[in-house]
Amino acid sequence: MNDVLAVIYLVCFAAIAGGAFALMTQSLRRSEGQMPVQSLRKRGVRHPEAPQPGEKLLYVDFSRERLEQIYQESP
């Protein structure tokens, strides 16, 4: 009886895994044709949050020397 259940389980598992793989492959093939030919950078489209040319940026310096200096200054 256990052998029969194991075979039924493996058959069902293989069917579900095969169906999932088929859906994934089909989805990838469909989306492949929908991608634009030119990249966004070539078309001149900028991200809305991208800084304008010449605009100053705030950043954090995590270099080892800077961190050591900060730790030595703290009480």
N, CA and C atoms as a LAMMPS dump frame, in Angstrom:
ITEM: TIMESTEP
0
ITEM: NUMBER OF ATOMS
225
ITEM: BOX BOUNDS ff ff ff
-5.0000000000000000e+02 5.0000000000000000e+02
-5.0000000000000000e+02 5.0000000000000000e+02
-5.0000000000000000e+02 5.0000000000000000e+02
ITEM: ATOMS id mol type element x y z
1 1 1 N 0.811 -1.195 0
2 1 2 C 0 0 0
3 1 3 C 0.859 1.265 0
4 2 1 N 1.942 1.245 0.775
5 2 2 C 2.818 2.407 0.839
6 2 3 C 3.491 2.677 -0.504
7 3 1 N 3.809 1.609 -1.244
8 3 2 C 4.431 1.779 -2.552
9 3 3 C 3.476 2.468 -3.524
10 4 1 N 2.22 2.123 -3.453
11 4 2 C 1.224 2.727 -4.339
12 4 3 C 1.068 4.209 -4.019
13 5 1 N 1.016 4.542 -2.735
14 5 2 C 0.895 5.948 -2.336
15 5 3 C 2.139 6.746 -2.746
16 6 1 N 3.306 6.134 -2.644
17 6 2 C 4.541 6.814 -3.044
18 6 3 C 4.529 7.094 -4.544
19 7 1 N 4.073 6.159 -5.332
20 7 2 C 3.999 6.351 -6.785
21 7 3 C 2.977 7.432 -7.126
22 8 1 N 1.824 7.405 -6.462
23 8 2 C 0.804 8.436 -6.712
24 8 3 C 1.348 9.809 -6.335
25 9 1 N 2.037 9.89 -5.199
26 9 2 C 2.633 11.153 -4.758
27 9 3 C 3.653 11.662 -5.774
28 10 1 N 4.528 10.792 -6.237
29 10 2 C 5.556 11.205 -7.198
30 10 3 C 4.937 11.644 -8.527
31 11 1 N 3.89 10.968 -8.956
32 11 2 C 3.219 11.352 -10.203
33 11 3 C 2.58 12.733 -10.054
34 12 1 N 1.906 12.953 -8.945
35 12 2 C 1.29 14.272 -8.709
36 12 3 C 2.35 15.355 -8.583
37 13 1 N 3.439 15.058 -7.887
38 13 2 C 4.528 16.022 -7.737
39 13 3 C 5.13 16.372 -9.094
40 14 1 N 5.365 15.378 -9.93
41 14 2 C 5.926 15.613 -11.256
42 14 3 C 4.97 16.433 -12.116
43 15 1 N 3.661 16.184 -11.997
44 15 2 C 2.686 16.947 -12.78
45 15 3 C 2.659 18.407 -12.347
46 16 1 N 2.693 18.654 -11.063
47 16 2 C 2.677 20.043 -10.566
48 16 3 C 3.98 20.753 -10.933
49 17 1 N 5.112 20.086 -10.754
50 17 2 C 6.4 20.694 -11.098
51 17 3 C 6.489 20.968 -12.598
52 18 1 N 6.018 20.052 -13.415
53 18 2 C 6.033 20.266 -14.862
54 18 3 C 5.128 21.407 -15.277
55 19 1 N 3.958 21.5 -14.662
56 19 2 C 3.057 22.606 -14.968
57 19 3 C 3.636 23.94 -14.562
58 20 1 N 4.271 23.999 -13.396
59 20 2 C 4.896 25.242 -12.945
60 20 3 C 6.026 25.661 -13.887
61 21 1 N 6.828 24.699 -14.311
62 21 2 C 7.919 25.002 -15.238
63 21 3 C 7.368 25.482 -16.583
64 22 1 N 6.298 24.865 -17.06
65 22 2 C 5.708 25.266 -18.338
66 22 3 C 5.143 26.687 -18.252
67 23 1 N 4.468 27.014 -17.151
68 23 2 C 3.932 28.369 -16.985
69 23 3 C 5.05 29.41 -16.901
70 24 1 N 6.12 29.073 -16.184
71 24 2 C 7.243 29.995 -16.061
72 24 3 C 7.906 30.225 -17.421
73 25 1 N 8.128 29.163 -18.174
74 25 2 C 8.752 29.29 -19.489
75 25 3 C 7.877 30.101 -20.435
76 26 1 N 6.586 29.848 -20.42
77 26 2 C 5.668 30.585 -21.287
78 26 3 C 5.635 32.07 -20.91
79 27 1 N 5.648 32.364 -19.63
80 27 2 C 5.635 33.75 -19.177
81 27 3 C 6.914 34.475 -19.608
82 28 1 N 8.053 33.805 -19.495
83 28 2 C 9.319 34.418 -19.91
84 28 3 C 9.351 34.673 -21.418
85 29 1 N 8.822 33.762 -22.19
86 29 2 C 8.811 33.946 -23.642
87 29 3 C 7.894 35.091 -24.054
88 30 1 N 6.769 35.242 -23.368
89 30 2 C 5.855 36.34 -23.684
90 30 3 C 6.468 37.69 -23.338
91 31 1 N 7.079 37.777 -22.172
92 31 2 C 7.637 39.061 -21.741
93 31 3 C 8.864 39.433 -22.558
94 32 1 N 9.526 38.467 -23.167
95 32 2 C 10.707 38.736 -23.986
96 32 3 C 10.357 39.601 -25.189
97 33 1 N 9.199 39.384 -25.773
98 33 2 C 8.784 40.161 -26.941
99 33 3 C 8.257 41.539 -26.59
100 34 1 N 7.921 41.777 -25.328
101 34 2 C 7.37 43.054 -24.92
102 34 3 C 8.429 44.054 -24.477
103 35 1 N 9.668 43.622 -24.331
104 35 2 C 10.722 44.527 -23.869
105 35 3 C 11.058 45.54 -24.964
106 36 1 N 11.276 46.805 -24.585
107 36 2 C 11.629 47.805 -25.589
108 36 3 C 13.008 47.521 -26.181
109 37 1 N 13.188 47.902 -27.413
110 37 2 C 14.446 47.64 -28.102
111 37 3 C 15.55 48.526 -27.552
112 38 1 N 15.236 49.793 -27.333
113 38 2 C 16.235 50.719 -26.815
114 38 3 C 16.14 50.778 -25.298
115 39 1 N 17.273 50.94 -24.661
116 39 2 C 17.249 51.078 -23.213
117 39 3 C 16.777 52.484 -22.856
118 40 1 N 16.402 52.677 -21.611
119 40 2 C 15.908 53.985 -21.165
120 40 3 C 16.99 55.049 -21.262
121 41 1 N 18.216 54.668 -21.012
122 41 2 C 19.303 55.648 -21.038
123 41 3 C 19.53 56.167 -22.464
124 42 1 N 19.414 55.291 -23.449
125 42 2 C 19.622 55.713 -24.836
126 42 3 C 18.515 56.643 -25.308
127 43 1 N 17.308 56.47 -24.754
128 43 2 C 16.195 57.319 -25.155
129 43 3 C 16.191 58.644 -24.411
130 44 1 N 17.044 58.806 -23.416
131 44 2 C 17.13 60.063 -22.686
132 44 3 C 16.111 60.191 -21.568
133 45 1 N 15.49 59.105 -21.167
134 45 2 C 14.519 59.147 -20.082
135 45 3 C 15.277 59.057 -18.761
136 46 1 N 15.044 60.018 -17.874
137 46 2 C 15.716 60.037 -16.575
138 46 3 C 14.75 59.585 -15.495
139 47 1 N 15.298 59.003 -14.471
140 47 2 C 14.488 58.627 -13.321
141 47 3 C 14.001 59.906 -12.638
142 48 1 N 12.753 59.938 -12.167
143 48 2 C 12.219 61.164 -11.57
144 48 3 C 13.003 61.641 -10.352
145 49 1 N 13.663 60.745 -9.613
146 49 2 C 14.416 61.142 -8.433
147 49 3 C 15.902 61.348 -8.72
148 50 1 N 16.312 61.226 -9.968
149 50 2 C 17.718 61.41 -10.318
150 50 3 C 18.086 62.891 -10.173
151 51 1 N 19.286 63.175 -9.665
152 51 2 C 19.692 64.582 -9.515
153 51 3 C 19.917 65.24 -10.871
154 52 1 N 19.633 66.51 -10.921
155 52 2 C 19.879 67.275 -12.14
156 52 3 C 21.376 67.519 -12.279
157 53 1 N 21.873 67.719 -13.493
158 53 2 C 23.302 67.987 -13.668
159 53 3 C 23.711 69.247 -12.887
160 54 1 N 24.797 69.136 -12.124
161 54 2 C 25.291 70.245 -11.327
162 54 3 C 24.698 70.324 -9.93
163 55 1 N 23.716 69.532 -9.634
164 55 2 C 23.074 69.55 -8.321
165 55 3 C 23.963 68.825 -7.303
166 56 1 N 24.102 69.415 -6.102
167 56 2 C 24.935 68.809 -5.069
168 56 3 C 24.166 67.685 -4.376
169 57 1 N 24.908 66.645 -4.006
170 57 2 C 24.306 65.484 -3.352
171 57 3 C 24.822 65.37 -1.926
172 58 1 N 23.973 64.886 -1.034
173 58 2 C 24.385 64.553 0.319
174 58 3 C 24.75 63.075 0.341
175 59 1 N 25.857 62.767 1.007
176 59 2 C 26.256 61.375 1.103
177 59 3 C 26.952 61.144 2.432
178 60 1 N 27.087 59.894 2.806
179 60 2 C 27.731 59.516 4.05
180 60 3 C 29.031 58.814 3.709
181 61 1 N 30.111 59.255 4.352
182 61 2 C 31.423 58.668 4.114
183 61 3 C 31.658 57.559 5.135
184 62 1 N 31.66 56.31 4.695
185 62 2 C 31.858 55.172 5.577
186 62 3 C 33.269 54.613 5.464
187 63 1 N 34.225 55.423 5.056
188 63 2 C 35.594 54.917 4.951
189 63 3 C 36.136 54.635 6.356
190 64 1 N 37.051 53.715 6.436
191 64 2 C 37.576 53.283 7.732
192 64 3 C 38.237 54.433 8.487
193 65 1 N 39.005 55.253 7.79
194 65 2 C 39.695 56.356 8.441
195 65 3 C 38.698 57.355 9.043
196 66 1 N 37.652 57.659 8.307
197 66 2 C 36.651 58.609 8.782
198 66 3 C 35.911 58.051 10
199 67 1 N 35.554 56.78 9.975
200 67 2 C 34.874 56.171 11.113
201 67 3 C 35.768 56.134 12.35
202 68 1 N 37.045 55.833 12.176
203 68 2 C 37.965 55.831 13.313
204 68 3 C 38.084 57.223 13.906
205 69 1 N 38.115 58.236 13.06
206 69 2 C 38.201 59.61 13.536
207 69 3 C 36.946 59.987 14.331
208 70 1 N 35.791 59.571 13.875
209 70 2 C 34.531 59.872 14.574
210 70 3 C 34.512 59.177 15.926
211 71 1 N 34.956 57.914 15.996
212 71 2 C 34.96 57.187 17.269
213 71 3 C 35.947 57.799 18.259
214 72 1 N 37.061 58.315 17.798
215 72 2 C 38.035 58.932 18.693
216 72 3 C 37.527 60.267 19.23
217 73 1 N 36.716 60.983 18.453
218 73 2 C 36.181 62.275 18.886
219 73 3 C 35.053 62.123 19.894
220 74 1 N 34.335 61.012 19.868
221 74 2 C 33.183 60.85 20.77
222 74 3 C 33.656 60.623 22.201
223 75 1 N 32.894 61.12 23.204
224 75 2 C 33.326 61.005 24.618
225 75 3 C 33.238 59.611 25.146
